[in-house]
Amino acid sequence: MSLIELNKIIANLKEQFPHASHDILLQESSKIYQALLAIGLEGVRINSRIGEVKTLQRMQQEAGQSLRERRGKP
């Protein structure tokens, strides 16, 4: 399962259950996360509030980019 597919699943959960509490979405996302760990995908963070999944590498890249932008460097 790719991250794009996982993002679609989480977005679909939010679509199907628009009035679901954050806790319920988080619980469902947690099940997906556990399945990912079972197949060996580590370093993944799921943000069920916005229906997004990021790898650790992507989070680090974005953090570095944000820091460079604040410092005014390319």
C-alpha angles and dihedrals in degrees: 000000000000126000089248090057091047091050088053091051092052092045088050090052090053090048095049094045106033092159095045115122121249088250092060093048090047091051091052091045089050090057089053090047091052089051090052091051089050090058092046105259107139133172094047125141121197120204105192093180090072098019097245136139123197133182120230089247092055092048090052092049092050092047090052092047092050091050092050091049092052090050091047095240126130 
